[in-house]
Amino acid sequence: MSAIIDTHIHLDSPEFQHDLSQVISESKQCGIHNFIIPAASIHTLEYAMQIANTYDEVYYASGIHPCHVDELINYTSQEYIYNKSVITKLTQSIESPKCKAIGECGLDFFRLSHNANKEIAAQIACFEMQINLALEKQLPLILHVRDNKENNDASKKVAEILRKHQKHSLRENLRGVFHCYNASDVLLEFSDSFYYGIGGIVTFKNAKELTQILPKIPLDRILLETDAPYLTPVPHRGIRNESKFLPHIVSKISEILNISESHVCETTTHNAQSLFALP
């Protein structure tokens, strides 16, 4: 199988601490060429940077996950209070050549707190700050978009925010990937500047919406990801996910699109290299 790239793997997770070198080595033996660690928390960012500086194949993104918005903004008071030290750490981390993106950032309406309206407003403020940072540093975004069970309000709001920023910048400058693409039609309108991360969910029996919408995504806009240690693909459900399982995702995409696995690998690798400026 041709070399492939895992564009979203949490190697900084505690689940990888005891055997990180082995995980990377075994994945490379399965054809994985590069790994990108998306920042989820300011508290793990330094460790992600350490991993990337230790392994030539590993890169990272810097950002604040919407579920950790309270690390950046205190939204329980009357006025939003931004944590200036967190902003400083973010901006400093971006200066490294190992930093290839901003994120993962975006909106997550799946589990909102009892203070939902304020939390949503804080998520939006955090998201927009990171969009501006990505534009300033000319880096792509890694977007986390998760709707609740009743509606697709998060997807619609993300689309609205992206449209607004596209009006005030060169369209091609605002770019990135919809991580763990949620099969929302409203996000397909951005396929001229954004990519769509496809992971283990595509192998699940209940992933009908994703398998149906996958052919609508231009092949040159698809990226491979694991979101490991989560979302382990079939046939390895129930154990920790790793990059070495990416070939199962490649196989399923190949089956759905009726193209060869080598074509999937070559195209998605080129896509990742283009978006993230990888060697």
C-alpha positions in Angstrom: 0.0 0.0 0.0 1.2 3.5 -0.8 2.4 5.8 1.9 -0.5 7.5 3.7 -0.9 10.3 6.3 -2.9 10.3 9.5 -4.0 13.9 9.6 -5.6 13.7 13.1 -4.3 11.5 15.9 -4.0 12.3 19.6 -0.6 10.9 20.2 -0.4 13.2 23.3 -3.2 11.1 24.9 -2.4 9.3 28.1 -3.4 6.1 26.3 -0.2 6.3 24.2 2.3 7.3 26.9 3.5 3.8 27.8 4.2 2.6 24.2 4.4 5.7 22.0 7.5 4.7 20.1 6.1 1.3 19.4 2.8 2.8 18.1 4.7 5.1 15.7 7.0 2.3 14.6 4.2 -0.2 13.9 2.2 2.4 12.0 5.2 3.3 9.8 5.5 -0.4 9.0 1.9 -0.3 7.8 2.7 2.6 5.4 1.9 5.6 7.6 4.2 8.4 6.4 3.3 11.3 8.7 1.2 12.0 11.8 -0.5 15.3 12.9 -1.4 15.8 16.5 -4.3 18.3 16.9 -4.3 20.4 20.0 -7.3 19.7 22.2 -6.2 21.4 25.4 -3.6 24.0 26.4 -2.6 21.6 29.1 -1.4 18.9 26.6 0.0 21.3 24.0 3.6 21.3 25.4 3.6 17.5 25.4 2.4 17.5 21.7 5.2 19.8 20.8 7.7 17.6 22.6 6.5 14.5 20.7 6.7 16.4 17.4 10.2 17.6 18.2 11.3 14.0 19.1 9.9 12.3 16.0 10.6 13.6 12.5 7.4 12.1 11.2 5.2 13.9 13.7 3.7 17.4 13.4 1.1 19.3 15.5 -1.6 21.9 15.4 -2.1 24.5 18.0 -5.6 25.5 19.3 -8.4 25.3 21.8 -11.1 22.6 21.4 -14.6 24.0 21.8 -15.2 21.6 24.7 -12.3 23.3 26.5 -13.4 26.9 25.8 -13.2 27.6 29.5 -9.4 27.3 29.3 -9.4 30.5 27.2 -12.6 32.4 28.3 -14.3 32.7 31.6 -17.9 33.0 30.5 -19.5 32.5 33.9 -19.0 36.2 34.9 -20.9 39.2 33.6 -18.1 39.9 31.1 -15.9 37.5 29.2 -12.5 37.4 30.6 -9.8 36.1 28.3 -6.8 34.2 29.7 -3.9 36.1 28.4 -1.3 33.5 29.3 -3.1 30.9 27.2 -3.2 33.3 24.3 0.6 33.8 24.7 1.2 30.1 24.8 -0.8 29.6 21.6 0.9 32.3 19.7 4.4 31.1 20.8 3.7 27.5 19.8 2.7 28.6 16.3 6.2 29.9 15.6 7.6 26.4 15.4 8.0 24.9 11.9 6.5 21.8 13.3 3.2 23.6 13.8 1.1 23.0 10.6 -2.4 24.2 11.6 -4.7 26.0 14.0 -7.0 23.7 15.9 -8.8 21.7 16.6 -11.3 24.4 17.0 -14.9 25.0 16.1 -18.3 24.4 17.7 -19.6 21.4 19.7 -23.3 21.6 20.6 -23.6 17.9 21.6 -23.1 18.3 25.3 -23.8 21.8 26.4 -23.7 22.9 30.1 -26.7 24.3 32.0 -25.4 27.7 30.9 -25.9 26.8 27.3 -26.4 30.3 25.8 -23.3 31.7 27.4 -21.3 28.6 26.5 -22.3 28.8 22.8 -21.4 32.5 22.7 -18.0 31.7 24.3 -17.4 28.8 21.8 -18.2 31.2 18.9 -15.8 33.9 20.3 -13.1 31.3 20.8 -13.6 29.9 17.3 -13.5 33.4 15.7 -10.3 34.3 17.5 -8.6 31.2 16.1 -9.9 31.9 12.6 -8.3 35.3 12.8 -5.1 33.7 14.1 -5.1 31.2 11.2 -5.5 34.1 8.7 -2.8 36.1 10.4 -0.3 33.2 10.4 -1.5 31.9 7.0 -2.2 28.4 8.5 -5.1 26.0 7.8 -7.8 25.3 10.3 -8.6 21.9 11.8 -12.3 22.2 12.5 -14.4 20.3 15.0 -18.1 20.5 14.2 -20.5 18.4 16.3 -24.2 18.9 16.2 -26.7 17.8 18.9 -29.1 14.9 18.4 -32.1 17.2 17.6 -30.7 19.5 14.8 -27.6 20.6 12.9 -27.3 24.0 14.4 -23.6 23.7 15.0 -23.0 22.9 11.3 -25.2 25.8 10.2 -23.5 28.3 12.6 -20.0 27.2 11.5 -21.0 27.7 7.9 -22.4 31.2 8.7 -19.1 32.1 10.5 -17.0 30.9 7.6 -19.0 32.8 5.1 -18.6 36.0 7.1 -14.9 35.6 7.3 -14.6 34.7 3.6 -16.1 38.1 2.7 -13.4 39.9 4.6 -10.4 37.9 3.4 -9.2 36.3 0.2 -11.3 33.1 -0.1 -8.3 30.9 -0.6 -6.6 32.2 2.5 -9.4 30.7 4.7 -8.8 27.0 4.4 -8.7 23.8 6.4 -10.3 20.5 7.1 -13.6 19.5 8.6 -12.3 16.9 11.0 -14.4 13.7 11.4 -16.7 15.1 8.7 -20.3 14.8 10.0 -22.0 14.3 6.7 -23.8 17.6 6.9 -24.8 18.9 3.4 -24.4 22.5 4.5 -20.6 22.1 4.9 -20.2 20.8 1.3 -20.4 24.3 -0.1 -16.8 24.9 1.2 -15.2 22.2 -0.9 -13.3 24.7 -2.9 -11.2 25.7 0.1 -11.8 23.1 2.8 -11.1 19.3 3.0 -13.1 16.6 4.7 -11.5 14.2 7.2 -12.7 10.6 6.9 -12.0 8.2 9.7 -13.2 5.0 11.3 -16.8 6.0 11.3 -17.0 5.3 7.6 -16.6 1.6 8.4 -19.5 1.5 10.9 -22.7 -0.2 10.0 -24.8 2.8 11.1 -22.7 5.3 9.0 -25.3 5.4 6.2 -25.4 9.2 5.9 -21.6 9.4 5.6 -21.4 6.5 3.0 -24.1 8.2 1.0 -22.6 11.6 1.0 -19.0 10.5 0.4 -19.3 10.3 -3.4 -20.4 14.0 -3.4 -17.0 15.0 -2.0 -14.4 15.7 -4.6 -11.6 13.1 -4.2 -9.0 15.8 -4.2 -10.7 17.1 -1.0 -10.6 14.0 1.1 -8.2 13.4 4.0 -7.5 10.3 6.0 -7.6 10.4 9.8 -8.0 8.1 12.8 -8.9 10.4 15.7 -7.0 7.8 17.7 -7.2 6.5 20.4 -11.0 7.0 19.5 -13.3 5.7 16.7 -11.5 2.5 16.0 -12.6 1.1 12.6 -14.2 -2.2 11.9 -12.9 -5.0 12.3 -11.0 -3.7 15.4 -13.9 -2.2 17.4 -13.4 -2.4 21.1 -9.7 -1.8 21.3 -7.5 1.4 21.2 -7.4 3.0 17.8 -4.0 3.5 16.1 -2.7 4.8 12.8 -1.9 1.3 11.7 -5.6 0.7 11.2 -5.8 3.4 8.5 -5.7 0.8 5.7 -9.2 -0.4 6.8 -10.5 3.1 6.2 -8.7 3.3 2.8 -10.3 -0.1 1.9 -13.8 1.2 2.7 -13.4 4.5 0.8 -12.1 2.5 -2.1 -15.2 0.2 -2.0 -17.7 3.1 -1.8 -16.1 5.2 -4.5 -15.2 2.2 -6.7 -11.6 3.2 -7.2 -8.4 1.4 -6.3 -6.9 1.6 -2.8 -3.6 2.9 -4.3 -5.5 5.8 -5.9 -7.1 6.6 -2.5 -3.7 6.6 -0.8 -1.9 8.6 -3.5 -4.6 11.3 -3.7 -5.2 11.7 0.0 -1.5 11.9 0.7 -1.1 14.6 -1.9 -4.1 16.4 -0.4 -2.6 16.3 3.1 0.8 17.5 1.8 -0.8 20.4 0.0 -3.0 21.5 2.9 -0.5 21.2 5.7 2.7 22.0 3.7 4.2 18.6 4.5 7.4 17.3 2.9 
